[in-house]
Amino acid sequence: MGVNPYILIIVLCGLVIVSYLYNVLAKKTNIPSVIMLIGTGILITQSLDYFDSPLESTNWFPILELLGIVGLVMIVLEAALDLELTKEKWPIIWKSFVVALCALFVTSAAFTFLVQFFFVAELKSALIYAIPLAITSSAIVIPSVVNLTEEPKEFLIYESTFSDILGIMTFYFVLQGYNAPEGESIASAILLNIGLTLLVAIVLSYILTYVFQKINSNTKLFLLISVLMMLYAVGKLMHISSLLIILFFGLLINNHKLFFIGFMKKHANDEKIAETLDYFKVITLETSFVVRTFFFVVFGMSIAIASLINIEVLILALIFLGVLFIIRYLFFRLFANSFMLPSLFVSPRGLITIMLFFSIPSEYSVSLFDNGVLLYMILISSGIMTLALLTRDKEENLPGILKATSRFMKDSQEFKVAHPVDIESKIVAHELEQDENTNNKDENKD
C-alpha cells in the first residue's frame, strides 16, 4: 500500500498501547473500551481524509473478515476456558443459559418480523439479519463488569458467553439448513450437522488433550492454537459447525477431571494439564485482546459517517433496542429475577454481531437495510450498559457508607450498655477532680 514499514509498526504498536490505556480507563469509568476503539478508527479515517491519503479508499473488509474469524475462535475458546462446571456454580449456569437461549430465540423471531416489516425482506433473509442483532457481546461485557460483585458478574459473564456461542451456532445452523439438498428438511439437516460435529468435537478434543500433555517442548501452546484454527477452517470448508470443536475442547481441558473418569483417568496427567491450561489461558487472553483491538479499530475505519446522520435510522435502532429490552425483561422476571439490575441493561451488541453481519452471503442480502442501524445499536446498547453500571456503582457505595456508620454507632451503644457504671463513675470522678482543683486555687489565693 506504499506505507513505510517502520511507520506501520509504530502505528500498530501505538494502537495496542492505546487499547491497553482504554482498558484501564474503562475499569475506572465503566465506559466500554470498544466504543473508544471504534471512535479511534473513525478518527483515523477522518485524518486520512483530511490529508488526502491513498489509504482512505482502501477496502478494509478482507482485513475485517480475517480478524473476525480469528477473533471468533479466540473469543469462544477464551469463554470456554472460563466455564467451570461445578455444583456450586450450577444455579448461575442454568439461569444464565436459559435467559441467553430464550432471549436469543424470541428476540431473533421479533427482529425477523421487524426486518420484514421495515425493510421489505423475505423471511429467510430477515432471519439471517435478525440473529446477529440478537446476540449479546461477551467481548464487551466481560471487561466491563469487573467492578461488580461476584454473583452478578459471574451471571453476566456466563450469559454473554452462552449468547455468543448459541448465537454463532444458530446462525451457521440456519445457513446450513438453507443450503441443504433439495427435498431435505432444514430440521434434519441441522440435527445431522449437530450430531456429526459433536462426534468429531468429542473425539478430537480427547485426542488433542492426550497428545499435547505428552509434548515436552516449551513452544507447544501456539502450536495448539494453530491446530485449533486449522480444524475450525477445515470444518467450515466441510460445512460442519466446527465452532463446537473449539467449545468442547475448551470445556474439556478446563474441566478435565469431570471428563477423564473411569478407565480414562489414567490417560490424564493433572499436573501437566493444569500447567498447560494456565499458560494457555494467558496466551488466549492476550491474543483475544490484540485481535479485538485491531478488529474494532478497523471496523471504525470502515464506518460511513453519513449513515449516522439519519433520524429514521436512529428511530429504527431505538425500536429494535426497545423490543430487545422488553423481551429481556420478561425472561429475567421468569428465570433470573434476583439478577435483574444491572444485568437487564447489560446487553451490548459487538464483535460477534459485526462479524456475523458481514458474513451474510450475498444471496440473502437486504438492499434496503441501512448499516447505520447496526452501528447505532452497538453504540446505544453500550451506552445504556455504561449508565446502568455507573448507577449500580453509586447505589453500592451508599449502603457501604451507611453500613459502616451504623456499625460504628451500634458498637458505641453496645459499649455504653456493657460498661454503664464505668463510664458514669469516670464522669463523676472527673467533675470532683475539677472542683477540688478549683478549691485549691482559691485557697492559694487567700
Summary of the structure (lengths in Angstrom):
residues: 446
radius of gyration: 28.9
end to end distance: 105.8
largest distance: 124.0
contacts: 1393
relative contact order: 0.14
helix: 82%
strand: 0%
